[in-house]
């Protein structure tokens, strides 16, 4: 071994790197939570490091520095129902909290409490004002969110409102507690849930899921709840596949290794190749602490359009409903699904993600049809929203109330406010900043990019000029008129129906 050290350090380093580098890097086996070679599926070989102390010192950290770590969505056959119940429980938790806030009486919003909330969530000041000025005697409700913000931001806002009011509950002579106990017809104890905040990117055990259901429903056990919410009466929960996101798998791995080992990682690739549970579009928020801990870490999250993003538009609860009602991918539902992922990725920076640490890749799965979809649907809808906003600001269209303009039926909550404002819904509105987000993607200046040609942004001024005589009703109604009303994947990808069938057991 002594003769080896006669080589210059630069040559030894090259030998070390050649030894530890795997083609394609390392991939995680989620069943064992261990890394293996991406191409040959061999275990990581570190034998050279153990030949002597000097080699070990010179190779320290090199395997993790030299290889990209790849994580994919995780389907655990024996725990697929647990994943489904976790998804259901998270949805019910946030839906009930949202509905409860819609019903809060205005007298709870003392001036200093209102200021404390709006200081933390200034974009929600109009919502707080709606809550403060509503008529309690008529049980008036406010519309449910997210009011143009990302759903994760809205969920955070809802929880902060309730936590703030709970902190000051001594001012309300136990009225807040009584209201929590009698909120709606749900068996949930709202007071117990205000500070209950499981991470949406968790991979819980069966016991943790059962404890969660018990906390949410009181008398429901894991087995007793087997037909609730996720599946129709004619469906079998054992036939559905539920997956955890690649981010969830990566976070579990990162939490399992030491900070010293995490500091050696340079590149992580997340393959969101299938739809997963519990609002996966926001899961990258859970990566922020690791990226802040390791400024050299670069995370690239690939999200399949056909097998993930496009599936998020569905209004149906079950995979069986999708097969019954969705013959093809409807054009009018595409932009809402794409915008959700884009805007959640853009929210990472304000939430603390270091600049340059994270990239979201919209993955077309090699299908050129994705370029057509992006150019004729997503770009068109972004320009349409921008054109309508310009028409409002220029007085071409009558100004719209703040909440009415932002009431998007794709993302409205299950609370009573969503139903109350159904007729005011505006499908042509997606999120605040969505048009600029698409401009940045097209210009290559965004943390979001496409692995297909995104095309060129539409001429908004021309769009306004050719429609300057339209009424607001025409703008809203003609939004649904499409050259191509639905899409199918191109071969060799399977058909849309067959993609939906991939989420069912044989």
C-alpha positions in Angstrom: 0.0 0.0 0.0 3.0 2.3 0.6 3.7 2.3 -3.1 0.2 3.7 -3.8 1.0 6.8 -1.8 4.0 7.6 -4.1 1.4 8.7 -6.6 0.6 12.5 -6.5 -2.5 13.3 -4.4 -4.3 14.5 -7.6 -3.9 11.1 -9.1 -5.0 9.3 -5.9 -8.1 11.5 -5.8 -8.9 10.6 -9.4 -8.6 6.9 -8.5 -10.7 7.3 -5.4 -13.4 9.1 -7.4 -13.4 6.5 -10.1 -13.7 3.8 -7.5 -16.7 5.2 -5.7 -18.6 6.7 -8.6 -21.5 4.6 -9.9 -23.1 5.1 -13.3 -26.3 6.9 -12.5 -25.3 7.5 -8.9 -27.1 5.8 -6.0 -30.7 5.0 -5.7 -32.6 4.4 -2.4 -34.3 1.1 -1.7 -37.2 2.5 0.3 -37.9 -0.9 1.9 -34.5 -1.0 3.5 -33.7 2.7 3.5 -30.3 1.9 2.0 -28.5 3.1 -1.1 -27.6 0.9 -4.0 -26.1 1.4 -7.4 -28.5 3.0 -9.8 -27.7 0.8 -12.8 -26.3 -2.5 -11.5 -28.3 -2.5 -8.2 -25.2 -3.5 -6.3 -24.6 -2.4 -2.7 -22.3 0.6 -2.1 -18.8 -0.8 -2.0 -16.5 1.1 0.5 -13.9 -1.6 0.9 -11.1 0.6 -0.3 -11.8 3.1 2.4 -11.1 0.5 5.0 -7.6 -0.5 3.8 -5.9 2.0 6.0 -6.5 5.2 8.0 -4.8 7.4 5.4 -7.0 6.2 2.6 -10.0 6.5 4.8 -9.1 10.1 5.6 -8.4 11.0 2.0 -11.7 9.4 0.8 -13.8 10.9 3.6 -17.1 12.0 2.3 -16.3 11.2 -1.3 -19.0 8.6 -2.0 -21.8 11.0 -1.2 -20.1 13.9 -2.8 -19.4 12.1 -6.1 -22.8 10.4 -6.6 -26.2 11.8 -7.1 -28.7 10.3 -4.7 -32.0 9.4 -6.4 -35.3 8.9 -4.6 -38.6 7.8 -6.2 -42.2 7.6 -5.0 -42.8 4.7 -2.7 -45.6 2.1 -2.9 -45.6 -0.2 0.1 -48.0 -3.0 -0.8 -48.6 -4.1 2.7 -49.2 -0.6 3.9 -51.0 0.9 1.0 -54.2 1.4 3.0 -52.3 3.2 5.7 -51.1 5.7 3.2 -54.6 6.2 1.9 -56.0 6.8 5.4 -53.1 9.2 6.1 -54.2 11.2 3.0 -57.8 11.1 4.1 -57.0 12.2 7.7 -54.8 15.2 6.5 -57.6 16.3 4.1 -60.2 16.1 6.8 -58.0 17.8 9.4 -57.4 20.9 7.2 -60.9 20.9 5.8 -62.5 21.1 9.3 -60.1 23.8 10.5 -60.8 25.9 7.4 -64.6 25.5 7.8 -64.3 26.4 11.5 -62.5 29.7 10.7 -65.2 30.6 8.2 -67.7 30.4 11.0 -65.8 32.4 13.6 -67.8 35.4 15.1 -66.3 38.8 14.4 -66.2 39.7 18.1 -63.2 37.5 18.6 -61.1 39.8 16.3 -60.0 42.4 18.8 -57.9 45.2 17.2 -54.6 43.9 18.6 -55.4 40.3 17.6 -56.2 41.4 14.1 -52.9 43.3 13.9 -50.9 40.3 15.1 -52.4 38.1 12.4 -52.0 40.6 9.6 -48.4 41.3 10.6 -47.6 37.7 9.9 -49.9 37.3 6.9 -50.3 40.7 5.3 -51.7 39.3 2.1 -54.7 37.9 4.1 -55.6 41.3 5.6 -58.7 41.5 3.3 -59.8 38.1 4.7 -59.4 39.3 8.3 -61.4 42.4 7.3 -64.2 40.2 5.9 -64.2 38.2 9.2 -64.3 41.4 11.2 -67.2 43.0 9.3 -69.5 40.0 8.7 -72.9 39.9 10.4 -72.7 37.4 13.3 -76.5 37.4 13.9 -77.1 35.9 10.4 -74.4 33.2 10.8 -72.7 34.8 7.7 -69.7 32.9 6.5 -66.7 34.1 4.6 -65.6 32.3 1.4 -63.0 29.6 1.8 -59.5 30.1 0.5 -56.8 30.1 -0.6 -57.5 33.5 -2.2 -54.8 33.2 -4.8 -52.1 32.1 -2.4 -50.7 28.6 -2.4 -52.8 26.0 -0.5 -49.9 25.4 1.9 -49.8 29.1 2.7 -53.5 29.1 3.3 -53.4 26.1 5.6 -50.6 27.8 7.6 -52.7 31.0 7.8 -55.8 29.1 9.0 -53.8 27.4 11.7 -52.1 30.6 12.8 -55.5 32.3 13.2 -56.8 29.6 15.4 -53.6 29.4 17.4 -53.7 33.1 18.0 -57.3 33.1 19.1 -56.7 30.1 21.3 -53.8 32.0 23.0 -56.2 34.9 23.8 -59.1 32.7 24.7 -59.2 34.0 28.2 -60.6 37.2 26.8 -63.7 35.5 25.5 -65.2 34.1 28.7 -64.9 30.4 27.5 -66.9 31.3 24.4 -64.0 30.2 22.1 -63.9 26.8 23.9 -67.6 26.3 23.6 -67.5 27.1 19.9 -64.7 24.6 19.4 -66.8 21.9 21.2 -69.9 22.6 19.1 -68.3 23.3 15.7 -70.6 21.9 13.0 -71.6 18.2 12.9 -68.1 16.8 12.9 -67.0 14.6 15.7 -63.7 16.3 15.8 -62.6 18.3 18.8 -61.3 21.5 17.2 -59.6 22.6 20.3 -57.4 19.5 20.3 -56.5 19.9 16.7 -55.4 23.5 16.7 -51.8 22.6 17.7 -51.9 19.2 16.0 -49.8 19.6 12.9 -48.4 16.3 11.4 -46.0 16.9 8.6 -47.7 16.2 5.2 -44.4 14.6 4.0 -44.4 12.0 6.9 -44.4 8.3 6.3 -46.3 7.2 9.3 -46.5 3.7 10.9 -49.9 1.9 11.1 -50.0 2.8 14.8 -49.4 6.5 14.1 -52.2 6.5 11.5 -54.6 4.8 13.9 -53.7 7.3 16.6 -54.3 10.1 14.1 -57.8 8.7 13.2 -58.6 8.4 16.9 -57.7 12.0 17.5 -59.7 13.2 14.5 -62.8 11.1 14.9 -62.9 10.1 18.5 -64.8 6.8 18.3 -63.5 5.6 14.9 -60.8 3.0 14.8 -58.6 2.1 11.8 -60.8 -0.9 10.9 -64.2 0.7 11.6 -63.4 3.6 9.2 -62.6 1.3 6.3 -65.3 2.6 3.9 -65.2 6.3 4.9 -64.2 9.1 2.5 -61.7 7.5 0.2 -63.8 4.7 -1.4 -67.3 4.3 -2.7 -69.6 1.6 -1.4 -68.9 -0.5 -4.5 -65.2 0.0 -4.2 -62.6 -2.1 -2.4 -59.9 -0.2 -0.5 -57.6 -3.2 -0.9 -57.6 -2.6 -4.7 -56.2 0.9 -4.6 -52.6 1.9 -4.7 -51.4 4.8 -2.5 -47.9 6.1 -2.7 -45.6 8.3 -0.6 -43.8 11.1 -2.5 -40.1 10.9 -3.4 -39.6 13.9 -1.1 -41.1 12.0 1.8 -38.8 9.1 1.1 -35.8 11.5 0.9 -36.7 13.2 4.1 -37.0 9.9 6.0 -33.5 8.9 4.7 -31.9 12.3 5.6 -33.3 12.1 9.1 -31.8 8.7 9.5 -28.2 9.7 8.8 -25.9 11.9 10.9 -25.4 15.6 10.2 -21.9 14.8 9.3 -23.0 12.5 6.5 -25.7 14.9 5.3 -23.0 17.6 5.0 -21.3 15.4 2.4 -24.3 15.1 0.0 -24.1 17.3 -3.0 -26.9 16.3 -5.4 -30.3 14.8 -4.8 -32.7 13.8 -7.6 -36.3 13.3 -6.7 -38.4 11.4 -9.2 -42.1 12.1 -8.6 -43.1 9.5 -11.1 -46.5 8.7 -9.7 -49.2 10.5 -7.8 -48.7 10.4 -4.1 -50.6 11.2 -0.9 -51.1 14.2 1.4 -50.6 17.3 -0.8 -47.3 16.3 -2.3 -46.9 19.6 -4.2 -45.9 21.3 -0.9 -43.6 18.5 0.4 -40.4 20.3 -0.6 -41.0 22.6 2.3 -39.7 19.8 4.4 -36.4 19.9 2.6 -35.7 23.5 3.7 -33.9 22.7 7.0 -31.6 20.2 5.1 -30.8 22.7 2.4 -30.1 25.4 5.0 -27.9 23.0 7.0 -25.9 22.1 3.8 -25.5 25.1 1.5 -23.7 22.9 -1.1 -26.7 20.6 -1.5 -28.6 20.9 -4.8 -32.0 19.3 -5.1 -33.7 18.6 -8.4 -37.3 17.5 -8.2 -38.8 15.9 -11.4 -42.5 15.7 -11.5 -44.2 13.5 -14.2 -46.9 15.4 -16.0 -48.9 12.4 -17.2 -48.6 10.2 -14.2 -48.7 12.9 -11.5 -49.4 16.5 -12.2 -52.3 16.0 -14.6 -54.0 13.7 -12.1 -54.3 16.4 -9.5 -57.1 18.2 -11.3 -59.7 15.5 -10.6 -62.7 16.4 -8.6 -63.4 12.8 -7.9 -62.3 11.1 -4.7 -61.6 7.6 -5.9 -59.6 6.0 -8.6 -62.7 4.0 -9.6 -64.6 7.3 -10.2 -61.8 8.4 -12.4 -62.1 5.3 -14.6 -65.8 5.8 -14.8 -65.9 9.4 -15.7 -62.6 10.4 -17.3 -62.3 9.2 -20.8 -59.4 11.6 -21.5 -57.6 14.5 -20.0 -59.8 17.6 -20.2 -58.1 20.8 -21.4 -60.0 23.0 -19.0 -58.5 21.2 -16.0 -54.9 21.2 -17.0 -53.7 24.7 -16.0 -55.0 24.4 -12.4 -53.1 21.2 -11.9 -49.9 22.6 -13.4 -50.2 26.0 -11.6 -50.5 24.2 -8.2 -47.1 22.7 -8.5 -45.4 25.7 -10.0 -46.7 28.1 -7.3 -45.8 25.8 -4.5 -42.3 25.6 -5.8 -42.1 29.4 -6.0 -43.3 29.6 -2.4 -40.1 27.8 -1.2 -37.9 30.9 -1.4 -40.0 33.1 0.9 -40.3 30.1 3.2 -36.6 29.9 3.6 -35.2 27.8 0.8 -31.7 29.1 0.0 -31.3 30.5 -3.5 -30.0 28.0 -6.0 -30.7 25.0 -3.8 -33.9 23.7 -5.4 -35.2 23.2 -8.9 -38.5 21.8 -10.1 -38.5 20.1 -13.4 -41.8 19.6 -15.2 -41.2 16.2 -16.9 -43.1 15.4 -20.1 -42.0 11.7 -20.0 -40.5 12.2 -23.5 -43.9 13.0 -25.0 -43.9 15.9 -27.4 -47.6 16.3 -26.7 -46.6 18.0 -23.5 -45.2 20.9 -25.5 -48.5 21.2 -27.3 -50.4 21.1 -24.0 -48.1 23.7 -22.4 -48.3 26.1 -25.3 -51.9 25.8 -26.2 -53.4 25.5 -22.7 -51.1 26.7 -19.9 -49.6 29.7 -21.8 -53.0 30.6 -23.1 -54.6 30.5 -19.6 -51.8 32.5 -18.0 -52.2 35.2 -20.7 -55.9 35.1 -20.2 -55.7 35.7 -16.5 -53.2 38.5 -17.1 -55.4 40.1 -19.8 -58.4 40.1 -17.5 -56.4 41.7 -14.7 -55.2 44.4 -17.1 -58.8 44.9 -18.2 -59.8 45.4 -14.6 -57.0 47.8 -13.9 -57.7 49.9 -17.1 -61.5 50.1 -16.5 -62.3 48.0 -19.5 -64.0 45.5 -17.2 -65.9 46.5 -14.1 -63.8 46.1 -10.9 -64.4 42.9 -9.0 -64.5 42.5 -5.2 -61.3 41.2 -3.8 -62.7 37.8 -2.7 -64.9 37.3 -5.7 -62.0 37.8 -8.1 -59.9 35.2 -6.2 -62.6 32.6 -5.7 -61.2 29.7 -7.6 -63.5 26.6 -7.5 -60.5 24.2 -8.3 -59.0 24.9 -4.8 -61.9 26.1 -2.8 -62.2 24.4 0.6 -64.9 22.1 1.8 -66.1 24.7 4.3 -69.5 26.5 4.0 -67.9 29.5 2.5 -66.9 27.6 -0.6 -70.6 26.7 -1.2 -71.8 30.2 -0.5 -69.6 31.7 -3.2 -70.0 28.9 -5.8 -71.8 31.2 -8.2 -69.0 33.8 -8.0 -66.4 31.3 -9.0 -63.9 32.2 -11.7 -62.2 29.4 -13.5 -60.0 31.8 -15.5 -58.3 32.9 -12.3 -55.6 30.6 -10.9 -53.1 32.2 -8.5 -51.7 35.6 -7.8 -48.5 35.9 -9.8 -49.2 32.9 -12.0 -48.9 34.8 -15.3 -45.5 36.1 -14.3 -44.4 32.7 -13.1 -45.1 31.3 -16.6 -43.3 34.2 -18.2 -40.2 33.4 -16.1 -40.4 29.7 -17.0 -40.5 30.6 -20.7 -37.6 33.0 -20.3 -35.5 30.5 -18.4 -35.3 32.7 -15.2 -37.4 30.5 -12.9 -36.6 27.8 -10.3 -39.1 25.8 -12.4 -38.1 24.5 -15.8 -39.5 22.1 -18.4 -37.6 19.2 -20.1 -39.6 20.0 -23.2 -40.1 23.2 -25.3 -42.5 25.5 -23.3 -43.0 27.8 -26.3 -43.4 31.6 -26.3 -45.7 33.6 -24.1 -48.8 35.1 -25.8 -49.1 38.7 -26.7 -51.4 40.0 -23.9 -51.9 43.4 -25.6 -53.2 41.7 -28.7 -55.5 39.5 -26.6 -56.9 42.6 -24.9 -57.3 44.5 -28.2 -59.3 41.8 -29.9 -61.6 41.3 -26.9 -62.0 44.9 -25.7 -65.8 44.9 -26.4 -66.3 41.7 -24.4 -68.4 41.8 -21.2 -67.2 40.1 -18.0 -69.6 37.2 -18.7 -68.0 36.7 -22.2 -64.5 36.7 -20.7 -65.5 34.0 -18.2 -67.7 32.0 -20.6 -65.3 31.9 -23.6 -62.5 30.8 -21.4 -63.9 27.3 -21.8 -63.8 27.4 -25.6 -60.8 25.4 -26.7 -59.3 24.3 -30.1 -58.5 21.0 -28.5 -60.9 20.0 -25.7 -59.1 16.9 -24.4 -55.7 15.2 -24.7 -54.3 11.7 -24.8 -50.6 10.7 -24.3 -48.6 9.8 -27.3 -47.2 6.3 -27.9 -45.3 4.6 -26.5 -46.9 6.0 -23.3 -50.1 4.1 -22.4 -53.5 5.7 -22.9 -55.0 8.0 -20.3 -57.4 5.2 -19.2 -54.5 2.8 -18.8 -52.5 5.4 -16.8 -55.5 5.7 -14.4 -55.6 1.9 -14.2 -52.0 1.9 -13.0 -53.3 3.1 -9.6 -55.4 0.0 -9.1 -54.2 -3.5 -8.3 -54.8 -6.2 -10.9 
